[in-house]
Amino acid sequence: MITFSNTRMTAFAGLKQQQCVLNMQIRMAMENHDVDAQKKLEKELEQIVEQINILV
């Protein structure tokens, strides 16, 4: 059970890191008025958030 918990925590930490990176990339896309990139990144972010919600 401890191994599963550690694996789950590692997965969660990795997903949260990806979420943070995507948020920064979305902010940069917004500042550069790059709507296409922003939409693409927001879709990726939605997938990451879904994965996080599964783990929580």
Residue frames relative to the residue before (quaternion, step in Angstrom):
aa qw qx qy qz dx dy dz
M 1.0000 0.0000 0.0000 0.0000 0.00 0.00 0.00
I 0.6222 0.5479 -0.3456 0.4396 3.59 1.01 -0.73
T 0.6309 0.5365 -0.3346 0.4496 3.59 0.99 -0.81
F 0.6512 0.5041 -0.3175 0.4701 3.59 0.93 -0.87
S 0.6512 0.5191 -0.3149 0.4553 3.56 0.95 -0.84
N 0.6648 0.4894 -0.3015 0.4771 3.58 0.95 -0.87
T 0.6372 0.5190 -0.3219 0.4701 3.58 1.00 -0.80
R 0.6566 0.5117 -0.3012 0.4652 3.55 0.97 -0.89
M 0.6567 0.5034 -0.3090 0.4689 3.58 0.96 -0.84
T 0.6408 0.5186 -0.3204 0.4667 3.58 1.01 -0.79
A 0.6460 0.5113 -0.3103 0.4744 3.57 0.98 -0.88
F 0.6500 0.5218 -0.3103 0.4571 3.57 0.95 -0.90
A 0.6587 0.5100 -0.3059 0.4609 3.58 0.91 -0.91
G 0.6530 0.5128 -0.3096 0.4634 3.59 0.99 -0.82
L 0.6615 0.4995 -0.3018 0.4710 3.56 0.99 -0.84
K 0.6435 0.5114 -0.3285 0.4653 3.59 0.99 -0.77
Q 0.6263 0.5227 -0.3333 0.4727 3.57 1.07 -0.72
Q 0.6435 0.5051 -0.3203 0.4777 3.60 0.97 -0.83
Q 0.6231 0.5448 -0.3335 0.4513 3.57 1.03 -0.80
C 0.6556 0.5155 -0.3016 0.4620 3.57 0.95 -0.89
V 0.6553 0.5087 -0.3036 0.4687 3.57 0.94 -0.91
L 0.6648 0.4982 -0.3072 0.4642 3.58 0.90 -0.88
N 0.6244 0.5332 -0.3434 0.4560 3.59 0.99 -0.75
M 0.6575 0.4932 -0.3109 0.4772 3.59 0.98 -0.81
Q 0.6544 0.5058 -0.3163 0.4646 3.59 0.98 -0.81
I 0.6219 0.5250 -0.3377 0.4729 3.59 1.05 -0.73
R 0.6373 0.5271 -0.3257 0.4582 3.57 0.97 -0.83
M 0.6604 0.4955 -0.3075 0.4731 3.59 0.95 -0.86
A 0.6359 0.5194 -0.3317 0.4645 3.59 0.98 -0.79
M 0.6396 0.5188 -0.3226 0.4665 3.57 1.02 -0.79
E 0.6640 0.5038 -0.3035 0.4617 3.58 0.94 -0.89
N 0.7180 0.4167 -0.2374 0.5045 3.59 1.12 -0.69
H 0.4027 -0.7411 0.4472 0.2977 3.56 1.34 0.09
D 0.3863 0.7025 -0.4902 0.3421 3.57 1.07 0.83
V 0.2023 -0.8361 0.5029 0.0844 3.54 0.21 1.36
D 0.6445 0.5320 -0.3315 0.4378 3.61 0.94 -0.83
A 0.6686 0.4820 -0.2962 0.4825 3.57 0.89 -0.90
Q 0.6300 0.5451 -0.3290 0.4447 3.56 0.99 -0.83
K 0.6666 0.4987 -0.3010 0.4652 3.60 0.89 -0.90
K 0.6447 0.5214 -0.3149 0.4618 3.57 0.97 -0.88
L 0.6813 0.4865 -0.2809 0.4694 3.57 0.90 -0.94
E 0.6363 0.5250 -0.3335 0.4564 3.59 1.01 -0.73
K 0.6260 0.5148 -0.3395 0.4773 3.61 1.06 -0.67
E 0.6341 0.5132 -0.3259 0.4779 3.58 1.00 -0.79
L 0.6415 0.5302 -0.3147 0.4564 3.55 1.00 -0.85
E 0.6206 0.5428 -0.3387 0.4533 3.59 0.98 -0.79
Q 0.6571 0.5085 -0.3095 0.4624 3.58 0.97 -0.85
I 0.6424 0.5122 -0.3195 0.4722 3.57 1.00 -0.81
V 0.6496 0.5141 -0.3152 0.4630 3.59 0.92 -0.88
E 0.6216 0.5324 -0.3369 0.4654 3.61 1.00 -0.75
Q 0.6657 0.4966 -0.3004 0.4691 3.57 0.94 -0.90
I 0.6274 0.5269 -0.3319 0.4676 3.58 1.03 -0.77
N 0.6604 0.5155 -0.3076 0.4511 3.57 0.92 -0.91
I 0.6103 0.5412 -0.3537 0.4578 3.60 1.07 -0.62
L 0.6936 0.4834 -0.2743 0.4583 3.57 0.98 -0.84
V 0.6731 0.5213 -0.2988 0.4311 3.58 1.09 -0.66
